[in-house]
Amino acid sequence: MKNRKPFIDKKTGNFRKVGTFGVPVALFNALFHRKTAYELFRYLGNAISRFFVPQFAVKFKMRKIPVVHVDHELDYKVPFCPLRIRIYLNFLNLWISPLSFILRRVGAKKAIPYCARMIKMVDECYLWAYEMYRFRMTTTNRPMLKVPRKVAGNFHMIRTWDPHYMCVPSLHIAIVVLTYSYFRTVFKEIGLTEEEQKAYNEELYKNAVEIAETVLYVKQHSVNCIPAAVYMMRCSSSEFFSEEDAQIFINDLFARPDLDFEENVSDFDGEKIREHIRLLYAHFCQEGEKVKRGELSAEGCEYALGKKDTLIGDFDWSMPLRKWILTYKAYNPEN
């Protein structure tokens, strides 16, 4: 039953958190509406065929795609914090729970088109990122350190089902950026009050930043993976994600400690990390402009696996990443 009134948490008197609406409502509606069912099954198919299968095919030497390390010295300034793994894994709930929320808040008739578009855009994130993955797979040194028993199962799942060959660009970063920027528009268009919009936008943005930081805290990515993903989303989602948004997002990474955890990046190292992300992001954007003007040649970074289909806009957006990966020298702490 649809509810056109704000959801209030009876205990706090504040708006109920978007994250508490969970996955089942969205999944049920997605399966039983033609528009969303189509996008959902296409997304699942592409996630399997463009993310999981290629990695295992390379791992078991059934497919030949070079795997390149993208470690950076600054990665080692971020302490390993295994207890943050549950925040890292919350990225699915981050983008699915708002679907459940709007379905209950305004009803399926009004919400389904927005849900279908979100699922489609998440699917496209996998397709866009695969433009890079099929050229070079990328990885980092993922330490197999002992973790607390209460999160051991989470790490076992990741280490079993993620061969860790698709780091640049980071899909985690891409999807959290897409989530908070897209639903900022959706909340306005479906007619939420300004107070609701403010509360829900702040919640999604805060969670997006926290999840983005965990990709380094749980050693699933490098600092290099973040600017690549932000650049990709600027190319693909400029309707929702502006240049100002990109700069604000980068500037908020590791800007303040999370007092719920003992392990935090120092203020000094946090600024070093942000500066590196800013510079590499700016480099990708500048090179992207050269591609648009026809000033950057694909010579030396052509695709080896068949004809290239540009999926974003009318230019080869991934060329700056391909050029960069061919010359990048990964940091090795033992050298």
Salt bridges, closest charged atoms under 4 A:
GLU39 OE1 - ARG42 NH2 2.95
ASP71 OD2 - HIS69 ND1 2.93
ASP123 OD2 - ARG42 NE 3.30
GLU131 OE2 - ARG134 NE 3.66
GLU131 OE1 - LYS308 NZ 2.79
GLU196 OE1 - ARG105 NH2 2.92
GLU202 OE2 - LYS198 NZ 2.75
GLU210 OE2 - LYS206 NZ 2.72
GLU239 OE1 - ARG117 NH2 2.85
GLU243 OE1 - ARG234 NE 3.41
ASP245 OD2 - ARG184 NH2 2.76
GLU271 OE1 - ARG274 NH2 3.00
GLU271 OE2 - ARG278 NH1 3.10
GLU275 OE1 - ARG278 NH1 2.79
GLU287 OE2 - LYS290 NZ 3.15
GLU289 OE2 - LYS292 NZ 3.41
GLU295 OE2 - ARG293 NE 2.95
ASP316 OD1 - LYS308 NZ 3.62
ASP316 OD2 - ARG322 NH2 2.99
